[in-house]
Structure formats: C-alpha cells, structure tokens
C-alpha cells in the first residue's frame, strides 16, 4: 500500500522524530512507513490520520491489485 506520509509530514514541517514520539512509535517505524517497507495496523493508520487532521483515505492509497 502506498502512502503520502512523507509529503504531508514535510509540508507541515514535522520531523520523523517528532511524529514518532507523538504516535508512540520509533523513528524507524516512520521511515519504514514512508519508504513503503511497512504497512501499519488499522490503529496506527487511524492515529496517523488523526495526527495530521485527515482521513485514512487522504493518506493511504489503496490499490485494487493488492487484494
């Protein structure tokens, strides 16, 4: 699943460390999410969306062939 986390985070001037602390995860988790190496749990996806003040669909790009 693709996502727009890095772009949104940079647009808002947020560092990976800041975001990680706010979400209760490691900076490596944020990096892995941004690089597409890790798909978040639904709870983490919800926390990320809430953190940015967006919906999950605004951040994560679901592609049909992934099913």
Secondary structure, 3 states (H helix, E strand, C coil): CEECHHHHHHHCCCCHHHHHHHHCCCHHHHHHHHCCCCCCCHHHHHHHHHHHCCCHHHHEECCHHHC
